[in-house]
């Protein structure tokens, strides 16, 4: 376990770093906004949202090249909501992630959030793709 020493646990506190890695390393056109006053979440809920963001950004980098991706973390009175949405620059059909990948990432995301009392939805929008995750406050 000495290899893990010094590594920080994935957390929403590190969401800015995660987004920046995708922007720099994968040249993804991605922005982050945080709305509301940040609050501590149970560790398992925090990790589920972080891993969901990681999965959604990976999908955007893989299947939505050239799209503008927005990550919004919203602290609402009764829930913490995280959305990742990509908007393609030109109109056209939106490929399903099941065509590109196995779809297991989205299934895993839903299961992780369900285990902490939350939910996740993902699907096409008029001009792109949107993932919405929520955990109760």
N, C-alpha and C positions, 0 to 999 in steps of 0.2 A: 503494500500500500504506500510505500514511500514515493512512488511516482505521482500520487494524488496530493501529496503535501505541497502546500503553496498554491494550489488551484482553488479558485473561488467557486462557490456553488452557483449554478445558474439561478437567476432571480430576476424579477421585473426591475429591480434596482439596476440591473445590467442591460436593460433593454436598449438604451442608447448605444452601448458598445456593440450589441448584436446588430442593430440596424447599420451602424457605421461599418462593421465588417462586411456586410453584404454590399454596401455602397462602394467601398474601396476595393475589396478583394474580387467581387463578382461584377462590379460596375453596374449594379442595379440602381435605377433611378428611384430612390426610396426616401421618403420623409417620415418623420415621427412627430406626433403631437400628443401632449398629455393634457387632459382636461380634468379639472377638479384637484382637490388636495390629496396627494398620495397618502395611503394608509397601509399599515402592515396587514398582510393576509396570512392565513395558516400556510405553513411551509409547503404542504402538498398542493394546495390551490395555486400558490405562487409559481411553483415549478410546473404545474400543468399548463398555466397560461404562457409561461416562457417557452416551454417545449412546443406548444401550439404555434406561437409566433415563429419559432425556428422552422417548423414544418411548412407553414404558409409562405415564409420568405424563400425557402428552398424551392417550393413549387413555383413561385413567381419567377425566380431566377432561371429555373429550368424551362418553363413553358410560356412565359410572358415577356421574352426579351423585347426591349424597346417600349415596354409599357411603363407608365408612371405608377408607382406603388406607394400607397399611403398606409401608415401604421398609426392607429389612434387608440390610445389607452385612456379610457374614461372612468373616473371614479364617481359613480353615481351614489345617491343616498342609500340604496338598497342592494347595489351590485357593483362589481368591477367588470367592465366590458372592454374587450380588446378586439379591434377589427383590423384586418389586413385586406386591402382592396387594390386591385390593379385595373388600370384603364388603358386600353390599347389605343395607340395613336390613330389608327385607321379602322373604319368600321369593317366588320366581317364576322364570320362565325367564331365563337369562343370554343376552343378545344376543351374537352373534359379531361381532368387530370387522370381519369381512368384510361384514357388513350395513351397518355404519356408515361404513366407509372402504373403501379399495381393498385393504387387506391388504399393501400394498407396504412399509409401515413394519416389520411383523414379519418379512417376507422379508429386508429390508435388515439388520435387527438380527441375524438368524441368519447371514447372509453375512459381516457384519463380524466376528462372534465366531468363525466357522469360520476366517477368514483368520488369526486370531491363535492358533489351536489350541484355541479354546474352543467353547462350545455355548450354545444358547438354546432354551428350550421355552416355549410359551404355550398356554393353553387354559382352558376353564371349570373351576370347582371347584363343590362342592355349593351354595355360596352367593355366588359371585362369579366372579372371573377372576384368574389368576396367571401371571406371567412369571418365569421362572428363568433366569439367565445365569450361566455359570461359565467361568473361565479358570484354567489350571493355574498353580501357584505357580512 
